[in-house]
Amino acid sequence: MARIVGVHGIWWHWKSRAEMEDTWRTALRTGLENIRDPHAATATFEAAYYGHLYNAGSGKSDGGRAYTAADVEEGFELDLLEALAAAVIADDPAARPGDDAATKGLAIRGVQALLDVVQRSPFIGGMASSGVIRLLKQVHRYFDDAQLRSDVRAEVRAAIGSDTRVVVAHSLGTVAAYEELWDHPEWEIDTLVTMGSPLGLKGVMSRLDPKAGAKPGLPPSVRRWVNVSAEQDIVALRKRLKTLYGDAVEDFVVDNPLLQFHDSARYLTNVRTARAVAAALG
């Protein structure tokens, strides 16, 4: 088994395990090389890859379809979209829609108005509204589809072995990793590194596995938790998880390129991530 286990996030459903292995191993090695860590060339890596599970034909697969505002569902998806729009406005008040869009504080009425706000963010990089909706639906499906959730967590479980020292998780993968680490107190993981995590979202916290959500905090199988969030990353709306998950969380707010605000490779090569991984490897 590997000393480093990586868990990917959204938008990997048309990629492969081999692509993840190559991309993540290269980025991790680059980060370790940059800080002159002696493990850069020798540290073993295992990919917890689950993207293919989103293509299982459950009736909820989008097949690459173009979504419209009408496809955003009430409840979780709309709540998450409102939170994203609120984050954009907080960063750039000029992004707030005009009076004709009918606003009430930050709770903007009208799905299309919300999408317009999110698309105005320079951090989205020109992503079409269909892409924004696809993001919402991938996160929603993890919580709504019990079989998918179980299968994703089984992939995380299969990747972790007795030699695993550090689990590095990105985006939605931080949720799956966090839940699975809570479910296995017998594991001895030195460090959990979460990157671009949505674990600070109210809607996500309320839907966590009971073991993980009853008393959010450091999983019993983990010695140290390092959370890395890019200032520009609107997926990681809550940059500092310590206020929600306890003082054991070490929060670091970093910079990512404007058009790669949520890119896993950028997070993996960041000095904060590299130092956390290096410390876990000993």
Solvent accessible surface area in square Angstrom, and as a share of the most:
residue,aa,sasa,rsa
1,M,128,0.57
2,A,5,0.04
3,R,78,0.28
4,I,3,0.01
5,V,0,0.00
6,G,0,0.00
7,V,0,0.00
8,H,1,0.00
9,G,2,0.02
10,I,10,0.05
11,W,77,0.27
12,W,21,0.07
13,H,19,0.08
14,W,158,0.55
15,K,94,0.40
16,S,42,0.27
17,R,94,0.34
18,A,73,0.57
19,E,85,0.38
20,M,0,0.00
21,E,33,0.15
22,D,94,0.49
23,T,53,0.31
24,W,0,0.00
25,R,106,0.39
26,T,80,0.46
27,A,6,0.05
28,L,8,0.04
29,R,110,0.40
30,T,51,0.29
31,G,0,0.00
32,L,3,0.01
33,E,85,0.38
34,N,104,0.54
35,I,51,0.26
36,R,220,0.80
37,D,21,0.11
38,P,113,0.71
39,H,38,0.17
40,A,14,0.11
41,A,69,0.53
42,T,101,0.59
43,A,23,0.18
44,T,69,0.40
45,F,14,0.06
46,E,57,0.25
47,A,0,0.00
48,A,0,0.00
49,Y,6,0.02
50,Y,2,0.01
51,G,1,0.01
52,H,88,0.39
53,L,35,0.18
54,Y,14,0.05
55,N,52,0.27
56,A,79,0.61
57,G,61,0.59
58,S,63,0.40
59,G,77,0.74
60,K,106,0.45
61,S,45,0.29
62,D,24,0.13
63,G,58,0.56
64,G,49,0.47
65,R,118,0.43
66,A,80,0.62
67,Y,16,0.06
68,T,79,0.46
69,A,23,0.18
70,A,99,0.76
71,D,31,0.16
72,V,16,0.09
73,E,88,0.40
74,E,142,0.64
75,G,37,0.35
76,F,8,0.03
77,E,3,0.01
78,L,31,0.15
79,D,83,0.43
80,L,13,0.07
81,L,0,0.00
82,E,47,0.21
83,A,34,0.26
84,L,4,0.02
85,A,0,0.00
86,A,23,0.18
87,A,27,0.21
88,V,4,0.02
89,I,6,0.03
90,A,82,0.64
91,D,91,0.47
92,D,54,0.28
93,P,98,0.62
94,A,90,0.70
95,A,4,0.03
96,R,99,0.36
97,P,13,0.08
98,G,45,0.43
99,D,144,0.75
100,D,141,0.73
101,A,25,0.19
102,A,54,0.42
103,T,54,0.31
104,K,132,0.56
105,G,54,0.52
106,L,77,0.38
107,A,52,0.40
108,I,3,0.02
109,R,149,0.54
110,G,45,0.43
111,V,37,0.21
112,Q,88,0.39
113,A,16,0.12
114,L,1,0.00
115,L,0,0.00
116,D,53,0.28
117,V,0,0.00
118,V,0,0.00
119,Q,62,0.28
120,R,125,0.46
121,S,5,0.03
122,P,65,0.41
123,F,26,0.11
124,I,14,0.07
125,G,39,0.37
126,G,73,0.70
127,M,45,0.20
128,A,63,0.48
129,S,26,0.17
130,S,18,0.11
131,G,15,0.14
132,V,2,0.01
133,I,0,0.00
134,R,33,0.12
135,L,12,0.06
136,L,0,0.00
137,K,35,0.15
138,Q,12,0.05
139,V,9,0.05
140,H,31,0.14
141,R,17,0.06
142,Y,0,0.00
143,F,23,0.09
144,D,79,0.41
145,D,23,0.12
146,A,81,0.63
147,Q,118,0.52
148,L,7,0.04
149,R,44,0.16
150,S,59,0.38
151,D,49,0.26
152,V,0,0.00
153,R,26,0.10
154,A,36,0.28
155,E,30,0.13
156,V,0,0.00
157,R,99,0.36
158,A,72,0.56
159,A,2,0.02
160,I,14,0.07
161,G,19,0.18
162,S,118,0.76
163,D,77,0.40
164,T,2,0.01
165,R,85,0.31
166,V,0,0.00
167,V,0,0.00
168,V,0,0.00
169,A,0,0.00
170,H,8,0.04
171,S,1,0.01
172,L,3,0.01
173,G,0,0.00
174,T,0,0.00
175,V,0,0.00
176,A,0,0.00
177,A,0,0.00
178,Y,0,0.00
179,E,1,0.00
180,E,0,0.00
181,L,0,0.00
182,W,49,0.17
183,D,44,0.23
184,H,34,0.15
185,P,80,0.50
186,E,115,0.52
187,W,44,0.15
188,E,154,0.69
189,I,6,0.03
190,D,15,0.08
191,T,0,0.00
192,L,0,0.00
193,V,0,0.00
194,T,0,0.00
195,M,0,0.00
196,G,0,0.00
197,S,2,0.02
198,P,3,0.02
199,L,0,0.00
200,G,9,0.09
201,L,18,0.09
202,K,176,0.75
203,G,21,0.20
204,V,0,0.00
205,M,41,0.18
206,S,83,0.54
207,R,89,0.32
208,L,14,0.07
209,D,28,0.14
210,P,105,0.66
211,K,118,0.50
212,A,0,0.00
213,G,26,0.25
214,A,90,0.70
215,K,161,0.68
216,P,41,0.26
217,G,11,0.10
218,L,55,0.28
219,P,0,0.00
220,P,74,0.47
221,S,4,0.03
222,V,9,0.05
223,R,150,0.55
224,R,53,0.19
225,W,0,0.00
226,V,1,0.00
227,N,1,0.00
228,V,0,0.00
229,S,1,0.01
230,A,0,0.00
231,E,102,0.46
232,Q,28,0.12
233,D,0,0.00
234,I,13,0.07
235,V,12,0.07
236,A,0,0.00
237,L,40,0.20
238,R,101,0.37
239,K,43,0.18
240,R,132,0.48
241,L,0,0.00
242,K,83,0.35
243,T,101,0.59
244,L,53,0.26
245,Y,3,0.01
246,G,33,0.32
247,D,125,0.65
248,A,48,0.37
249,V,0,0.00
250,E,58,0.26
251,D,21,0.11
252,F,49,0.21
253,V,47,0.27
254,V,16,0.09
255,D,108,0.56
256,N,7,0.04
257,P,52,0.33
258,L,89,0.44
259,L,125,0.62
260,Q,71,0.31
261,F,14,0.06
262,H,13,0.06
263,D,50,0.26
264,S,9,0.06
265,A,29,0.23
266,R,105,0.38
267,Y,0,0.00
268,L,1,0.01
269,T,41,0.24
270,N,26,0.13
271,V,62,0.36
272,R,90,0.33
273,T,0,0.00
274,A,2,0.01
275,R,132,0.48
276,A,3,0.02
277,V,0,0.00
278,A,15,0.12
279,A,58,0.45
280,A,0,0.00
281,L,7,0.03
282,G,77,0.74
